[in-house]
Amino acid sequence: MNTQPTPPLQRRDKIVAVSCGLFVAAMVGAAYAAVPFYNWFCRATGYNGTTQVATSGPSGMIDRKVTIRFDANVGPGLPWSFVPEQNSIEVKLGQVVTVHYRVVNQAARPITASAAYNVTPLSVGSYFNKINCFCFTEQSLKAGEKRELAVVFYVDPAMAKDSDGANVNTITLSYTFYQQREPYRPVADSTLPEKRGQI
């Protein structure tokens, strides 16, 4: 009795196998692309309080003012002091402003951390433009080291014409530092003989 699959069945099995393989490859590709795409979407739309990145100031400024509050936090287990130099300022829409935060490593060892950020209300993220910022840049501080970190930003005057931003009088810029995993540094094994011509 012949148990070998007939040619049409073999062709169908190959098509199903190839289709499954392509589906799995597409899902893996989508998983890798999801984070960069989400980050791009947030930057492009200001979704979830994501601010915009600018290379220069706006073309103009208007008299409408808003209060910018500054919030500073550290993640669990990070022995740093992190505070804004001022709690809030009042700025005109389109005015380029530089503010500073101070950070101190209170531990007895070097620590590396980086800051994430957002603005609230979330709807104004697309109008909050940062020209210079320390966010997402690793900051490595020695034991007891202090550092001043600058943020240069402006609020786009177009916010005054947006129904979501027209009634906003206060914007909060919030940063949170999170400790980064320490890089691997091999430790010399004191039980091994020194390499002085030994094999």
C-alpha positions as CSV (number, residue, x, y, z in Angstrom):
1,M,0.0,0.0,0.0
2,N,1.4,3.4,-1.0
3,T,1.6,5.9,2.0
4,Q,3.5,8.6,0.2
5,P,1.6,11.9,-0.1
6,T,0.4,12.7,-3.6
7,P,2.1,15.7,-5.4
8,P,-0.9,18.0,-4.8
9,L,-0.8,17.3,-1.0
10,Q,3.0,17.9,-1.0
11,R,2.5,21.2,-2.7
12,R,-0.2,22.2,-0.2
13,D,2.0,21.2,2.8
14,K,4.9,23.3,1.4
15,I,2.6,26.3,0.9
16,V,1.3,26.0,4.5
17,A,4.9,25.6,5.9
18,V,6.1,28.6,4.0
19,S,3.1,30.7,5.0
20,C,3.6,29.8,8.7
21,G,7.3,30.7,8.4
22,L,6.5,34.1,6.8
23,F,3.9,34.8,9.4
24,V,6.4,34.1,12.3
25,A,9.1,36.3,10.6
26,A,6.5,39.1,10.2
27,M,5.6,38.9,13.8
28,V,9.2,39.0,15.0
29,G,9.8,42.0,12.7
30,A,6.8,43.8,14.0
31,A,7.9,43.2,17.6
32,Y,11.3,44.7,16.9
33,A,9.7,47.7,15.0
34,A,7.0,48.4,17.6
35,V,9.2,50.4,20.0
36,P,10.9,52.6,17.4
37,F,7.6,53.2,15.7
38,Y,5.9,54.1,19.0
39,N,8.7,56.5,19.9
40,W,8.5,58.1,16.4
41,F,4.7,58.4,16.7
42,C,5.0,60.0,20.2
43,R,7.6,62.5,19.0
44,A,5.6,63.4,15.9
45,T,2.3,63.8,17.7
46,G,3.2,64.7,21.2
47,Y,1.2,61.7,22.4
48,N,1.5,60.8,26.0
49,G,3.2,64.1,26.9
50,T,6.2,63.4,24.6
51,T,7.9,66.7,23.8
52,Q,9.3,67.8,20.5
53,V,12.9,68.3,19.5
54,A,14.0,71.6,17.9
55,T,17.3,72.7,16.6
56,S,16.6,76.4,16.9
57,G,14.0,78.8,18.4
58,P,10.7,79.7,16.9
59,S,10.2,82.5,14.4
60,G,8.3,84.7,16.8
61,M,6.9,85.2,20.3
62,I,3.5,86.3,21.5
63,D,2.4,88.0,24.8
64,R,0.4,85.0,26.0
65,K,2.1,83.6,29.1
66,V,2.1,80.2,30.8
67,T,3.6,79.0,34.0
68,I,6.2,76.1,33.6
69,R,6.6,74.0,36.7
70,F,9.7,71.8,37.1
71,D,9.5,68.4,38.8
72,A,12.5,66.1,39.6
73,N,12.4,62.5,40.8
74,V,14.8,59.6,41.2
75,G,13.9,55.9,40.6
76,P,13.9,53.3,43.4
77,G,17.3,52.5,44.8
78,L,19.1,55.4,43.2
79,P,21.0,57.3,45.9
80,W,21.0,60.7,44.1
81,S,19.7,64.1,45.1
82,F,18.0,65.7,42.0
83,V,16.2,69.1,42.2
84,P,15.4,72.0,39.9
85,E,17.1,75.3,40.6
86,Q,13.7,76.9,40.6
87,N,10.3,75.3,41.1
88,S,8.5,77.4,38.4
89,I,8.8,80.3,36.0
90,E,6.4,82.3,33.8
91,V,7.3,82.5,30.1
92,K,5.8,83.9,26.9
93,L,4.8,81.5,24.2
94,G,7.8,81.3,21.8
95,Q,10.3,82.6,24.4
96,V,13.5,80.5,24.5
97,V,14.3,79.7,28.1
98,T,17.2,77.9,29.8
99,V,16.7,76.3,33.2
100,H,19.0,74.1,35.3
101,Y,18.6,71.1,37.5
102,R,21.2,70.0,40.1
103,V,22.1,66.4,40.7
104,V,24.4,64.9,43.4
105,N,25.6,61.4,43.7
106,Q,25.2,60.7,47.5
107,A,26.6,57.2,47.3
108,A,30.2,56.2,48.1
109,R,30.7,54.7,44.6
110,P,30.3,55.9,41.0
111,I,26.8,55.5,39.6
112,T,25.5,55.9,36.0
113,A,21.9,56.9,35.5
114,S,19.7,58.5,32.7
115,A,16.5,60.5,32.9
116,A,13.2,60.0,31.3
117,Y,10.7,62.9,31.0
118,N,7.2,64.0,30.0
119,V,5.1,67.1,30.2
120,T,1.5,67.5,31.5
121,P,-1.1,68.2,30.5
122,L,-0.3,65.4,28.0
123,S,-2.1,67.4,25.2
124,V,0.5,70.1,25.1
125,G,3.5,67.7,24.4
126,S,3.4,68.6,20.7
127,Y,3.9,72.3,21.6
128,F,6.7,71.9,24.1
129,N,10.0,72.0,22.1
130,K,13.4,71.2,23.6
131,I,16.5,72.6,21.9
132,N,18.9,71.1,24.4
133,C,18.3,68.5,27.1
134,F,20.0,65.9,29.3
135,C,17.2,63.3,28.9
136,F,18.2,59.8,27.8
137,T,21.9,60.7,28.0
138,E,23.8,58.6,30.5
139,Q,25.1,60.7,33.4
140,S,28.1,59.1,35.2
141,L,28.8,60.7,38.6
142,K,31.6,59.8,40.9
143,A,31.0,59.4,44.6
144,G,29.9,62.7,46.0
145,E,30.1,64.4,42.6
146,K,27.7,67.3,41.8
147,R,26.6,68.4,38.4
148,E,24.4,71.1,36.9
149,L,22.2,70.0,34.0
150,A,20.6,72.4,31.5
151,V,17.4,72.3,29.6
152,V,16.7,74.8,26.8
153,F,13.1,74.9,25.6
154,Y,10.2,77.0,24.3
155,V,6.5,76.6,24.0
156,D,5.2,76.9,20.5
157,P,2.9,80.0,20.0
158,A,0.6,77.7,17.9
159,M,-0.6,76.3,21.2
160,A,-2.7,79.5,21.7
161,K,-4.7,78.6,18.6
162,D,-5.4,75.0,19.5
163,S,-8.6,74.2,21.4
164,D,-6.6,71.7,23.6
165,G,-4.0,74.3,24.5
166,A,-5.9,77.6,24.5
167,N,-7.0,77.3,28.1
168,V,-3.8,75.8,29.5
169,N,-2.1,78.1,32.0
170,T,0.3,75.7,33.6
171,I,2.7,73.1,32.1
172,T,4.7,70.7,34.2
173,L,8.0,69.4,32.9
174,S,8.9,66.2,34.9
175,Y,12.1,64.2,34.9
176,T,12.9,61.0,36.6
177,F,16.4,59.5,36.8
178,Y,16.8,55.8,36.7
179,Q,20.0,53.9,37.5
180,Q,21.6,52.1,34.6
181,R,23.0,48.6,34.9
182,E,26.7,48.9,35.7
183,P,28.9,47.8,32.8
184,Y,30.7,44.4,33.2
185,R,34.2,44.8,34.5
186,P,36.2,41.5,34.9
187,V,37.7,41.2,38.3
188,A,41.2,39.8,38.6
189,D,41.2,36.4,40.4
190,S,43.7,36.7,43.3
191,T,43.9,32.9,43.4
192,L,45.5,32.7,40.0
193,P,49.3,33.0,39.7
194,E,50.6,36.2,38.0
195,K,51.6,35.8,34.4
196,R,55.3,35.9,34.7
197,G,56.2,33.6,31.9
198,Q,54.1,30.9,33.5
199,I,51.9,28.6,31.4
